[in-house]
Amino acid sequence: MASDRSGWPILVQVGLWGLPTRGSAWGFFWFSMALVIASIPCGFLIHPICFLGVLMVLAALWYYLSIRWVDQNSRW
């Protein structure tokens, strides 16, 4: 049974939009971190524009904080 997400803050709702479970949210967190890690050598070896992938750390942080908020204040 899914929980009512209407009481969640808007940034949490947007951050977890379309992610039905905690596991899928953690999957996107780890995927974002993998892109961050992969963009660093890509920036050195292929093209400096690849360093823009490091900005995915902001997405990972948003996922992490949203997951943490739901764990502490609501339920999945």
C-alpha positions in Angstrom: 0.0 0.0 0.0 1.5 3.3 -1.1 1.6 6.2 1.3 0.0 9.6 0.8 2.7 11.9 -0.6 0.6 15.0 -0.5 2.0 15.9 3.0 5.6 15.7 1.8 7.4 19.0 1.1 7.5 20.0 -2.5 11.2 19.5 -2.9 10.9 15.9 -1.6 7.9 15.3 -3.9 9.8 16.5 -6.9 13.0 14.7 -5.9 11.2 11.4 -5.7 8.7 12.0 -8.5 8.0 8.7 -10.2 10.0 6.6 -7.8 7.6 4.2 -6.1 10.0 2.5 -3.6 12.9 3.3 -1.4 15.0 0.8 -3.4 14.4 2.6 -6.7 15.4 6.0 -5.1 18.6 4.5 -3.8 19.2 3.1 -7.3 19.1 6.6 -8.8 21.3 7.9 -6.0 24.0 5.3 -6.8 23.6 5.8 -10.6 24.2 9.5 -10.1 27.3 8.8 -8.0 28.6 6.4 -10.7 28.2 9.2 -13.3 30.2 11.5 -11.0 33.0 9.0 -10.7 33.0 8.2 -14.4 33.1 11.9 -15.5 36.3 12.6 -13.7 38.6 10.3 -15.8 36.5 11.1 -18.8 37.4 14.8 -18.3 41.1 14.1 -18.1 41.2 11.5 -21.0 38.6 12.5 -23.5 37.4 16.1 -23.2 37.3 18.7 -20.4 33.5 19.2 -20.9 33.1 15.8 -19.3 33.8 17.4 -16.0 30.3 18.8 -16.1 29.2 15.3 -15.1 30.5 16.1 -11.6 27.4 18.3 -11.2 25.4 15.1 -10.8 26.7 15.1 -7.2 23.9 17.7 -6.7 21.3 15.2 -7.9 22.8 12.5 -5.7 22.6 14.9 -2.7 18.9 15.7 -3.5 18.1 12.0 -3.7 19.9 11.3 -0.4 18.2 14.2 1.4 14.8 13.2 0.1 15.2 9.6 1.1 16.4 10.7 4.5 13.4 13.0 5.0 10.9 10.3 4.1 12.7 7.8 6.4 12.5 10.2 9.3 9.1 11.8 8.7 6.9 9.6 6.6 6.7 6.1 5.0 7.1 4.7 1.6 
